[in-house]
Amino acid sequence: MKRVRVSPAMVVALVSLFVALSGAAFAGTAALINGSQIKNHTIGLSKLTPGTIAALHGRPGPAGPAGPAGPAGPAGGFDPNKVTYAQGTATTVQPFSSSGQAVTLTATCPAGAKAIAGGGFTSIAIVGASLPSQDGTSWGVVVINPYSSPLDGLFAFAVCAAK
């Protein structure tokens, strides 16, 4: 029969395994701690089980008296009576080939109101842009007439809202 030779590395590995296993057994039995060895406030909630945390809370007590009413808040909500429709002046747009210019049609909101939407009746003209003015008091529609004859009755409109 062939004789098995044990290397020094195998001896070190077996001794290490024995020490590691016996250390865990020792820690699992002889090194237990009890509640009297734990100082107050040294174990965080993250270390406790959910059942333990629930037991610490106890039962809720009776409800206390209602507190005083707070101050009234600002009036809110949407008031459809403050929304209006503004229509700009009907305009004739000349052909781009003869004028070389795009035309901006404008609808202006009443004083104190802001344009929240808008558009325009542009017949068959090309719409280059449809947007509110920088101060928000009107709506503009930029159009180009690509045809050879003028287009009549084009206008912008704005949907305006007051505070």
N, C-alpha and C positions, 0 to 999 in steps of 0.2 A: 504494500500500500504506500501511496505517495504521502510524504509528510508535508503538512501545511506550515509554512513559515509565517509568523505574525510579525508585521513590520512595526517599527516604533510609532509611525503615524496612526496605525490601527489601535495601538494601546492607548495613545492620547485621546483618540476619538471615543473609545469605549469608556474611559474614565470620565471624560466630559459629559457623555450621555448619562452616566450613572449619577453624577453630581447634579445635573440639570433636573433629572426626574425626581431625585430624592428631595431637592430643594422645593419643588412645587408641592410635593406631598407634605413637607414640613409646613409650608406656608398655608396649606389648606386645612391643617388640623391644629397645630400647636400655636400658630401666630395669629389666631383670630382675636379681634378686638371686640369689646362690648360697649354699650352705651355710656358707661361711666368713664370710659377712656376718651370720649369725644368731647372736645371743648365746644361751648356754645358758639354759634355763627361761623363754624369752620367748614361746613359742608354746604355747597351752593345748590340751588334748585335744579341745575342741570345734572347733578349726580343722583337725584332722587327719582323714584319711579312715579308715574302719574297717579297711582293709587295712594302713595304716601303723601303726595302733594294735596290730593283731594281730602285726605283725612286731616291734614293740618288746617284746612279752611273751616271745618265745622259747619253747623247748620246756620242759614241766614236768620238774622233776628227780624223783629217786626219792622214794618216800614215806618219812617218818621213822618212828622206832619209836612204838608205841602208848603213850599216856600212862596214868597210873594211873587206876584206877576212882574215880569220884566217890562221895560218900556216898549212901546209900539214901534215896529220896524217901518222902514220907508214903504210907500205905496209901490206896488210892483204890478207885474202883469202886462199884457199887451192890450192896447186900446185901439181897435180897428177904426174908431171914429177919427183918429189922428193920422190916418193914412190917406193921402190924396194922389190924384193923377194930374200931372202937368204935361201939356202938349206944346211943343215948340211951333214956331211959325212955318207954314207950308212954304217950301222953297223950290225954285226951278234950278236944276243942276245942268250946266252946260256940258257938252261932250269934252272929255279929257283931251282929245286930239286938237280941239280949238283953244281950250283954256289952259291946258297944261297943269291944272291944279286939282287937288282933292278938295272936297268941300266938307266942313264940319257943321252938322245940324245940331242945334242945342235946344234942350228943354230945361227951363229954370224952375226950381221949386219955390213955393211961397216963402215969405220971410219967416225965419225960425225953424224951417224944416230942412231935412237932409235927404239927398237922393239915395235910396237903398237898392234900387234896381232901375233898369231902363232899357231902351231899345229904340227902334224907329221903323217907320214905313219907308222903305227904300225902293219900292217898285222892283225893277230889275237891275238896279245899280249894284256895284260891288262894294261891300262893306269892308273897310280896312280896319276899323276898331269901333268898339262900343264900350264906353267906360265913364265913370263919374269924374267930375272935375276935381282938381286937387283940394279945394276947400269943401267938397261934398255937397254944394248947393245946387248943382245942375248935372245933367247927363248929356254926353256928347256922342254923336255917331259920325264917323268919318267915312265919306262915300266917294266913289269915282264912277263917272258915267263913261263906260267903254264904247258907247254907241255914237252914231253920227248925228243924232237929233237930241234936243234937250229933253230931260225927264222932268215932268211937272208934278207938284203936290207931295214932294218928299218932306218928311218931318221926323223929329226925334220926340220921344216921350220919356217921362221920368215918373217913377213911383216914389213918392216922398213921404217921410214920416216926421212928425213933430214930437217933441218931448212932452 
